[in-house]
Amino acid sequence: MLAANLTRPGAQKVSIAVELERVVPVVNALSRKLSIPISIDTYKSEVADECLKEGACIVNDISGFRFDKDIAAVTAKHNASCVLMHIKGTPENMQKDPVYNDVVMEVLNYLRTSAKIAKEAGISQIIIDPGIGFGKTLEHNLELIRNVGVLRELGYPVLIGLSRKSFIDKIFPTPVDERIFGTISASTVAINCGADILRVHDVNENFKAVKIADKILRI
């Protein structure tokens, strides 16, 4: 997955021109050399459109099609798939005291609406993502991981991104590049709780761990 925007807490917006300059040449080059699907991480319809023209086939939108009213139609126009994530606020302010009455149900309802937007646009493959670390405290993140199975009730595959995230550091202080064991632990628990897809940095290590967990749990 290629990220056109910086979406970590406190990240500032970048212009469409900068996003295009960053990712379009890379998508073009990769699509000529790889047969695996290419996902573009953006919430801007113009960036999605250009990247899909160059060979990307998945749009990963951290806003769940909320920040740009045209991105669902652009995704459908290219017959692309989508990953719809939940976020509370924006990357600039999402970690400033996020509050929920019921984090699981609020995320569920947000993603239900996002999926409706995608379906009405004509997108056939929809994947949902609870947005670990995107406007959530440690306890919010843990509650969502425990309840991934509830999100599956919407009828879509659930992708979860846990890799190297700060919630691991809050449980056991660990530098970012040393969070592989925390990531693998969280990944195997997420699979146990019903996650279908994991987004990770250390692919080989996580694959081996999850392969074993999946074999035990899903005979």
Residue frames relative to the residue before (quaternion, step in Angstrom):
aa qw qx qy qz dx dy dz
M 1.0000 0.0000 0.0000 0.0000 0.00 0.00 0.00
L 0.2252 -0.7713 0.5834 0.1190 3.56 -0.88 0.96
A 0.2390 -0.7793 0.5668 0.1197 3.56 -0.87 0.97
A 0.2733 -0.7752 0.5511 0.1438 3.55 -0.67 1.12
N 0.7606 0.3038 -0.1438 0.5555 3.55 1.15 -0.69
L 0.3962 -0.6215 0.5922 0.3256 3.55 -1.26 0.30
T 0.0616 -0.8464 0.5289 -0.0084 3.57 -0.57 1.12
R 0.3962 0.7034 -0.5006 0.3126 3.60 1.18 0.28
P 0.6896 -0.4866 0.3243 0.4272 3.61 -1.18 0.44
G 0.8151 0.2335 -0.2057 0.4886 3.54 -0.90 1.02
A 0.4554 0.6991 -0.4486 0.3204 3.59 1.25 -0.08
Q 0.3562 -0.7321 0.5456 0.1985 3.54 -1.04 0.84
K 0.5791 -0.5926 0.4326 0.3553 3.55 -1.16 0.60
V 0.1892 -0.7351 0.6334 0.1503 3.51 -1.26 0.53
S 0.5954 -0.6063 0.3972 0.3466 3.56 -1.17 0.53
I 0.6492 -0.4962 0.4011 0.4140 3.55 -1.28 0.33
A 0.6394 0.5431 -0.3280 0.4343 3.58 0.96 -0.88
V 0.6643 0.4937 -0.3036 0.4720 3.58 0.95 -0.86
E 0.6293 0.5293 -0.3357 0.4596 3.59 0.96 -0.83
L 0.6686 0.5048 -0.3012 0.4554 3.56 0.86 -0.97
E 0.6536 0.5186 -0.3108 0.4553 3.56 0.95 -0.86
R 0.6656 0.5241 -0.2983 0.4396 3.56 1.04 -0.77
V 0.8560 0.2799 -0.0911 0.4250 3.53 0.65 -1.08
V 0.5934 0.6059 -0.3956 0.3525 3.63 0.93 -0.67
P 0.6768 0.4713 -0.3307 0.4587 3.66 0.78 -0.81
V 0.6419 0.5252 -0.3287 0.4517 3.59 1.06 -0.72
V 0.6419 0.5111 -0.3221 0.4722 3.58 0.95 -0.86
N 0.6412 0.5362 -0.3170 0.4482 3.56 0.96 -0.89
A 0.6928 0.4770 -0.2784 0.4636 3.58 0.87 -0.97
L 0.6801 0.4937 -0.2984 0.4523 3.59 0.90 -0.89
S 0.6568 0.5319 -0.3208 0.4277 3.57 0.94 -0.85
R 0.6439 0.5195 -0.3149 0.4651 3.58 1.20 -0.48
K 0.7573 0.3941 -0.1883 0.4855 3.56 1.19 -0.56
L 0.7652 0.3556 -0.1754 0.5072 3.59 1.14 -0.57
S 0.3166 -0.7354 0.5644 0.2011 3.53 -1.19 0.57
I 0.5487 0.6142 -0.4031 0.3990 3.60 1.26 -0.14
P 0.6032 -0.5742 0.3982 0.3846 3.61 -1.13 0.54
I 0.2328 -0.7531 0.6022 0.1262 3.56 -1.11 0.77
S 0.1561 -0.7876 0.5933 0.0576 3.54 -0.85 1.06
I 0.1947 -0.7670 0.6012 0.1117 3.56 -1.01 0.84
D 0.2602 -0.7693 0.5721 0.1147 3.54 -0.77 1.14
T 0.3740 0.6986 -0.5315 0.2994 3.57 -0.27 1.28
Y 0.2367 -0.7476 0.5919 0.1862 3.54 -1.24 0.39
K 0.5681 0.5736 -0.3853 0.4469 3.57 1.26 0.34
S 0.4689 -0.7156 0.4434 0.2674 3.58 -0.70 1.10
E 0.6341 0.5409 -0.3420 0.4341 3.59 0.99 -0.74
V 0.6629 0.4891 -0.3041 0.4784 3.57 0.98 -0.81
A 0.6310 0.5270 -0.3303 0.4637 3.58 0.96 -0.85
D 0.6503 0.5406 -0.3170 0.4294 3.58 0.89 -0.95
E 0.7031 0.4635 -0.2763 0.4630 3.58 0.80 -0.98
C 0.6710 0.4931 -0.3079 0.4602 3.59 0.96 -0.79
L 0.6392 0.5067 -0.3291 0.4757 3.58 1.04 -0.69
K 0.6034 0.5433 -0.3512 0.4663 3.59 1.10 -0.61
E 0.7287 0.4506 -0.2304 0.4614 3.57 1.06 -0.81
G 0.7546 -0.4290 0.2166 0.4469 3.60 1.20 0.09
A 0.4829 0.6190 -0.4668 0.4071 3.61 1.21 -0.02
C 0.1456 -0.8154 0.5546 0.0805 3.58 -1.11 0.56
I 0.7115 0.3204 -0.2432 0.5761 3.58 1.31 0.17
V 0.1806 -0.7453 0.6314 0.1153 3.55 -1.06 0.83
N 0.1266 -0.7742 0.6189 0.0399 3.56 -0.73 1.13
D 0.0275 -0.8310 0.5534 -0.0482 3.57 -0.28 1.29
I 0.3651 -0.7623 0.4932 0.2059 3.59 -0.47 1.19
S 0.6851 0.4760 -0.2906 0.4687 3.60 1.18 -0.38
G 0.4161 -0.7129 0.4728 0.3084 3.59 1.22 -0.09
F 0.6586 -0.5278 0.2824 0.4560 3.58 1.04 0.88
R 0.4857 0.6844 -0.4282 0.3350 3.61 1.08 0.64
F 0.6821 0.5232 -0.3043 0.4104 3.61 1.03 -0.71
D 0.7821 0.1765 -0.0760 0.5928 3.59 1.14 -0.62
K 0.3700 -0.7820 0.4613 0.1970 3.57 -0.44 1.23
D 0.6901 0.4988 -0.2791 0.4438 3.62 1.19 -0.38
I 0.5359 0.6815 -0.4051 0.2902 3.60 1.15 -0.38
A 0.6006 0.5515 -0.3745 0.4415 3.62 1.05 -0.57
A 0.6674 0.4992 -0.2980 0.4655 3.57 0.93 -0.91
V 0.6294 0.5253 -0.3292 0.4686 3.59 1.02 -0.77
T 0.6458 0.5184 -0.3165 0.4626 3.58 0.94 -0.88
A 0.6723 0.4950 -0.2899 0.4679 3.57 0.93 -0.91
K 0.6085 0.5782 -0.3472 0.4181 3.58 1.00 -0.82
H 0.7360 0.3860 -0.2118 0.5142 3.57 1.05 -0.76
N 0.4053 -0.7231 0.4617 0.3158 3.58 1.29 0.08
A 0.3475 0.7543 -0.4774 0.2869 3.55 1.08 0.79
S 0.4774 -0.6208 0.5337 0.3192 3.53 -1.34 0.27
C 0.2000 -0.7873 0.5673 0.1353 3.57 -1.25 0.21
V 0.2010 -0.7016 0.6656 0.1560 3.50 -1.33 0.53
L 0.1362 -0.8115 0.5678 0.0232 3.55 -0.59 1.21
M 0.1169 -0.8265 0.5501 0.0227 3.56 -0.50 1.20
H 0.4012 -0.6680 0.5645 0.2724 3.54 -1.28 0.45
I 0.0513 0.7590 -0.6485 0.0270 3.53 -1.11 0.78
K 0.2287 -0.7370 0.6156 0.1598 3.56 -1.11 0.67
G 0.7939 0.1295 -0.1394 0.5776 3.55 -0.34 1.26
T 0.5463 -0.5608 0.4811 0.3945 3.54 -1.11 -0.80
P 0.6860 -0.4671 0.3224 0.4553 3.63 -1.15 0.24
E 0.6209 0.5657 -0.3451 0.4186 3.58 1.09 -0.65
N 0.8449 0.1879 -0.0590 0.4974 3.59 0.91 -0.85
M 0.4118 0.7807 -0.4265 0.1975 3.59 1.27 -0.16
Q 0.7377 0.4054 -0.2446 0.4812 3.61 1.06 -0.57
K 0.4856 0.6442 -0.4452 0.3886 3.59 1.23 0.35
D 0.8087 -0.3187 0.1361 0.4754 3.53 0.02 1.41
P 0.0534 0.8154 -0.5727 0.0663 3.64 0.57 1.09
V 0.0780 -0.8043 0.5890 -0.0098 3.57 -0.90 1.01
Y 0.0106 -0.7746 0.6322 -0.0131 3.56 -1.05 0.87
N 0.4311 -0.6384 0.5580 0.3086 3.54 -1.23 0.44
D 0.7612 -0.0604 0.0729 0.6415 3.57 1.07 -0.86
V 0.2960 -0.8165 0.4627 0.1779 3.56 0.03 1.30
V 0.6580 0.5205 -0.3320 0.4311 3.60 0.90 -0.81
M 0.7091 0.4504 -0.2728 0.4690 3.59 0.83 -0.94
E 0.6394 0.5198 -0.3368 0.4557 3.60 1.03 -0.69
V 0.6493 0.4841 -0.3140 0.4954 3.58 1.02 -0.75
L 0.6171 0.5513 -0.3348 0.4507 3.59 0.99 -0.82
N 0.7057 0.4618 -0.2718 0.4635 3.59 0.81 -0.97
Y 0.6032 0.5458 -0.3484 0.4657 3.58 1.09 -0.69
L 0.7061 0.4582 -0.2629 0.4717 3.56 0.85 -0.99
R 0.5775 0.5665 -0.3749 0.4528 3.59 1.12 -0.56
T 0.6730 0.4819 -0.2889 0.4811 3.58 0.95 -0.90
S 0.6393 0.5219 -0.3282 0.4596 3.59 0.97 -0.81
A 0.6559 0.5035 -0.3095 0.4697 3.58 0.95 -0.84
K 0.6129 0.5417 -0.3434 0.4615 3.57 1.08 -0.69
I 0.6219 0.5314 -0.3313 0.4702 3.58 1.01 -0.83
A 0.6718 0.4997 -0.2930 0.4617 3.57 0.91 -0.94
K 0.6688 0.5036 -0.3067 0.4528 3.60 0.87 -0.92
E 0.6761 0.4968 -0.2968 0.4560 3.56 0.92 -0.89
A 0.6339 0.5098 -0.3281 0.4802 3.58 1.21 -0.47
G 0.5500 -0.6384 0.3814 0.3801 3.58 1.25 -0.33
I 0.4167 0.6949 -0.4807 0.3352 3.58 1.20 0.41
S 0.3136 -0.8005 0.4856 0.1582 3.56 -0.70 1.06
Q 0.7735 0.2609 -0.1754 0.5503 3.64 0.97 -0.70
I 0.0076 -0.8036 0.5896 -0.0810 3.53 -0.52 1.29
I 0.0647 -0.7683 0.6369 0.0011 3.55 -0.94 1.00
I 0.1992 -0.7978 0.5583 0.1102 3.60 -0.92 0.82
D 0.1399 -0.7820 0.6071 0.0173 3.53 -1.20 0.71
P 0.3877 -0.7607 0.4671 0.2301 3.64 -0.60 1.06
G 0.4322 -0.7437 0.4380 0.2615 3.60 1.22 -0.11
I 0.0087 0.8179 -0.5729 0.0526 3.57 0.68 1.10
G 0.8212 0.2093 -0.1798 0.4994 3.57 -0.78 1.08
F 0.6396 0.5093 -0.3313 0.4710 3.59 1.25 -0.06
G 0.8124 -0.1294 0.0343 0.5676 3.54 0.22 1.31
K 0.5989 0.5311 -0.3668 0.4740 3.57 0.98 0.89
T 0.4032 -0.6585 0.5746 0.2714 3.52 -1.23 0.59
L 0.7205 -0.3917 0.3201 0.4743 3.57 -1.29 -0.01
E 0.6934 0.4782 -0.2903 0.4542 3.59 0.82 -0.98
H 0.6007 0.5407 -0.3603 0.4657 3.61 1.06 -0.67
N 0.6620 0.5164 -0.3064 0.4486 3.58 0.89 -0.95
L 0.6778 0.4918 -0.2942 0.4607 3.57 0.87 -0.95
E 0.6414 0.5242 -0.3235 0.4574 3.58 0.99 -0.80
L 0.6593 0.5003 -0.3073 0.4697 3.59 0.99 -0.78
I 0.6355 0.5141 -0.3410 0.4642 3.60 0.96 -0.77
R 0.6514 0.5219 -0.3109 0.4546 3.58 0.96 -0.87
N 0.7910 0.3327 -0.1367 0.4949 3.56 1.06 -0.77
V 0.1765 0.7939 -0.5527 0.1819 3.58 1.09 0.69
G 0.6230 0.5726 -0.3360 0.4136 3.57 1.01 -0.78
V 0.5988 0.5515 -0.3602 0.4555 3.58 1.11 -0.59
L 0.6515 0.5207 -0.3151 0.4529 3.59 0.97 -0.83
R 0.6118 0.5662 -0.3502 0.4271 3.59 1.08 -0.65
E 0.5229 0.6436 -0.4095 0.3804 3.58 1.23 -0.32
L 0.5646 0.5894 -0.3868 0.4291 3.59 1.24 -0.30
G 0.5079 -0.6902 0.3895 0.3375 3.57 1.25 -0.30
Y 0.6376 0.5008 -0.3276 0.4852 3.58 1.26 0.30
P 0.5741 -0.5560 0.4498 0.3986 3.61 -1.15 0.46
V 0.2800 -0.7576 0.5697 0.1522 3.56 -1.07 0.79
L 0.1580 -0.7486 0.6406 0.0652 3.53 -0.85 1.09
I 0.0290 -0.8006 0.5982 0.0198 3.57 -0.98 0.76
G 0.1980 -0.7902 0.5747 0.0779 3.56 -0.89 0.99
L 0.0169 0.8328 -0.5472 0.0819 3.56 -0.31 1.31
S 0.5028 0.7436 -0.3764 0.2294 3.51 1.22 -0.64
R 0.8765 -0.0376 -0.0306 0.4789 3.54 -0.84 1.18
K 0.3999 0.7596 -0.4551 0.2364 3.62 1.18 0.19
S 0.6704 -0.5667 0.3221 0.3544 3.53 -1.23 0.60
F 0.5410 0.6090 -0.4314 0.3878 3.62 1.10 -0.37
I 0.5842 0.5662 -0.3677 0.4504 3.60 1.15 -0.56
D 0.6563 0.5132 -0.2937 0.4686 3.56 0.99 -0.90
K 0.6490 0.5222 -0.3213 0.4503 3.59 1.07 -0.70
I 0.6561 0.4818 -0.3077 0.4926 3.59 1.15 -0.55
F 0.7749 -0.0480 0.0734 0.6259 3.56 0.97 -0.93
P 0.4061 -0.7541 0.4503 0.2524 3.61 -0.20 1.25
T 0.1410 0.7900 -0.5658 0.1894 3.52 -0.56 1.28
P 0.4759 -0.6493 0.5007 0.3181 3.64 -0.89 0.82
V 0.6708 -0.5377 0.3300 0.3898 3.57 -1.10 0.70
D 0.7498 0.4192 -0.2350 0.4547 3.58 0.79 -0.97
E 0.6765 0.4414 -0.3020 0.5063 3.60 1.28 0.16
R 0.4964 0.6922 -0.4048 0.3324 3.57 1.22 0.33
I 0.3108 0.7855 -0.4944 0.2048 3.60 1.18 0.33
F 0.6755 0.4854 -0.3201 0.4535 3.61 0.91 -0.80
G 0.6345 0.5093 -0.3249 0.4821 3.58 1.03 -0.72
T 0.6343 0.5300 -0.3208 0.4625 3.55 1.06 -0.79
I 0.6713 0.4938 -0.3035 0.4620 3.58 0.86 -0.94
S 0.6298 0.5254 -0.3377 0.4618 3.59 0.98 -0.78
A 0.6852 0.4758 -0.2830 0.4733 3.56 0.87 -0.96
S 0.6329 0.5460 -0.3332 0.4362 3.58 1.02 -0.78
T 0.6884 0.4743 -0.2951 0.4626 3.58 0.87 -0.92
V 0.6193 0.5155 -0.3431 0.4826 3.60 1.08 -0.65
A 0.6427 0.5309 -0.3259 0.4460 3.59 0.95 -0.86
I 0.6269 0.5174 -0.3272 0.4818 3.58 1.04 -0.78
N 0.6412 0.5306 -0.3088 0.4604 3.55 0.98 -0.89
C 0.7133 0.4511 -0.2474 0.4760 3.56 1.05 -0.78
G 0.7062 -0.5061 0.2533 0.4254 3.60 1.24 0.01
A 0.4068 0.7116 -0.4888 0.2987 3.61 1.20 0.11
D 0.3262 -0.7591 0.5390 0.1639 3.57 -1.08 0.79
I 0.7970 0.1321 -0.0198 0.5890 3.58 1.04 -0.83
L 0.1512 -0.7770 0.6054 0.0835 3.56 -1.04 0.81
R 0.2164 -0.7385 0.6215 0.1466 3.55 -1.08 0.77
V 0.0862 0.8283 -0.5392 0.1255 3.59 -0.45 1.21
H 0.4824 -0.6269 0.5261 0.3123 3.52 -1.37 0.25
D 0.7634 0.3227 -0.1598 0.5362 3.57 0.80 -1.08
V 0.1813 -0.8606 0.4662 0.0957 3.53 0.41 1.30
N 0.6875 0.5062 -0.3094 0.4188 3.60 0.72 -1.01
E 0.6879 0.4892 -0.2889 0.4517 3.58 0.85 -0.96
N 0.6787 0.4788 -0.2899 0.4756 3.56 0.94 -0.88
F 0.6131 0.5584 -0.3486 0.4367 3.57 1.04 -0.76
K 0.6695 0.5038 -0.3051 0.4527 3.58 0.88 -0.93
A 0.6751 0.4950 -0.3011 0.4568 3.58 0.91 -0.90
V 0.7045 0.4688 -0.2676 0.4607 3.54 0.88 -0.96
K 0.5747 0.5832 -0.3735 0.4361 3.58 1.12 -0.63
I 0.6715 0.4783 -0.2918 0.4849 3.55 0.98 -0.85
A 0.6552 0.5080 -0.3147 0.4622 3.59 0.89 -0.91
D 0.6695 0.5056 -0.2999 0.4540 3.56 0.93 -0.91
K 0.6411 0.5257 -0.3232 0.4563 3.58 1.02 -0.78
I 0.6541 0.5067 -0.3070 0.4703 3.58 1.01 -0.78
L 0.7752 0.4149 -0.1903 0.4367 3.54 0.85 -1.04
R 0.8104 0.2468 -0.0956 0.5227 3.58 1.02 -0.76
I 0.0016 -0.8303 0.5552 -0.0487 3.54 0.63 1.15
